[in-house]
């Protein structure tokens, strides 16, 4: 694929895993090189999918809508970085399939962190409320998170600095011809 081709970089992981942090680092690195947009799950729920709840059906619809907008942008040469929990494998597989059918590169990045690390960095106290039964349908506690079975990239955010994950993702983009190598 040509380096100016659009692509979808899909960052998935539980709340607090580091998707937004990594997406900001990716944006900062990629913006000087190409057109880039970040679709952050919290912002998407505010502007694009307001009104959807947290049932399985609503979460799947949320992912479908994000995927649709990401495809529209990528079709026009934008590197789209999606940072969304997207807890179900089937929804992520559907988005990947539609992107692939449209001739777009799709790279899944799993941001993995153990539950104790997620609880420790939870400034909003959502895990504490979910574990106490005060918050229903919370991914990873009272609702499932289905980790990817074969993502292109795995980032272990509790064990490695964001720069390590950034380099791993950039290498994945380079190996697919979506980003020039630094030697080039």
Residue pairs with C-beta under 8 A, 6 or more apart in sequence:
1 7
1 105
1 176
1 177
1 178
2 177
3 34
3 177
3 178
3 179
3 180
4 34
4 77
5 77
5 104
5 105
5 178
6 73
6 74
6 75
6 76
6 77
6 78
6 79
6 80
6 104
6 105
7 74
7 79
7 80
7 104
7 105
7 106
7 107
7 173
7 176
7 178
8 67
8 70
8 71
8 74
8 80
8 82
8 95
8 99
8 104
8 105
8 106
8 107
9 26
9 79
9 80
9 81
9 82
9 107
9 109
9 169
9 173
10 70
10 82
10 84
10 86
10 92
10 95
10 96
10 106
10 107
10 108
10 109
11 19
11 22
11 23
11 81
11 82
11 83
11 84
11 109
11 111
12 19
12 84
12 85
12 86
12 87
12 92
12 108
12 109
12 110
12 111
12 148
12 151
13 19
13 85
13 110
13 111
13 112
13 113
13 157
14 85
14 87
14 113
14 115
14 118
14 139
14 140
14 145
15 85
15 118
15 122
15 126
15 127
15 138
15 139
15 140
16 113
16 118
16 121
16 122
16 127
17 111
17 112
17 113
17 118
17 157
18 111
18 113
18 155
18 157
18 162
18 165
19 40
19 41
19 83
19 84
19 85
19 111
20 40
20 41
20 42
20 83
21 157
21 162
22 83
22 109
22 111
22 155
22 157
22 162
22 165
22 166
22 169
23 38
23 40
23 81
23 83
24 38
25 162
25 163
25 165
25 166
26 36
26 38
26 81
26 166
26 169
26 170
27 36
27 38
27 81
29 166
29 170
30 36
30 79
30 81
30 179
33 179
33 180
34 77
34 79
34 179
35 77
35 78
35 79
36 78
36 79
36 80
36 81
37 73
37 78
37 79
37 80
37 81
38 80
38 81
38 82
38 83
39 66
39 69
39 70
39 80
39 81
39 82
39 83
39 84
40 83
40 84
41 66
41 83
41 84
41 85
41 86
44 62
44 65
44 66
44 84
45 52
45 62
48 65
48 66
48 69
49 61
49 62
49 65
49 66
52 58
52 59
52 61
52 62
53 137
54 136
54 137
54 143
55 137
56 88
56 143
59 86
59 87
59 88
59 91
60 88
60 90
60 91
62 84
63 84
63 86
63 88
63 91
63 92
63 94
63 95
64 91
64 94
64 95
66 82
66 84
66 86
66 95
67 82
67 94
67 95
67 98
67 99
70 80
70 82
70 95
70 99
71 98
71 99
71 102
71 104
73 80
74 80
74 99
74 102
74 104
74 105
75 102
75 104
79 178
85 139
85 145
86 92
86 95
87 139
87 140
87 143
87 144
87 145
87 146
88 144
88 146
89 146
89 148
89 149
92 108
92 148
95 106
96 106
96 108
99 105
99 106
100 106
105 176
105 178
107 152
107 153
107 169
107 172
107 173
107 176
107 178
108 148
108 151
108 152
108 153
109 151
109 152
109 153
109 154
109 155
109 165
109 169
109 172
110 147
110 148
110 151
110 153
110 154
110 155
111 155
111 157
111 165
112 147
112 154
112 155
112 156
112 157
112 158
113 156
113 157
113 158
114 158
115 127
115 140
117 157
117 158
118 127
118 140
119 127
119 128
119 131
122 128
126 135
126 138
127 138
127 141
129 135
129 138
130 138
130 141
130 142
131 141
133 142
135 141
135 142
136 142
137 143
139 145
152 172
153 165
153 168
153 169
153 172
154 168
155 164
155 165
155 168
155 169
157 165
170 179
173 179
174 180
174 181
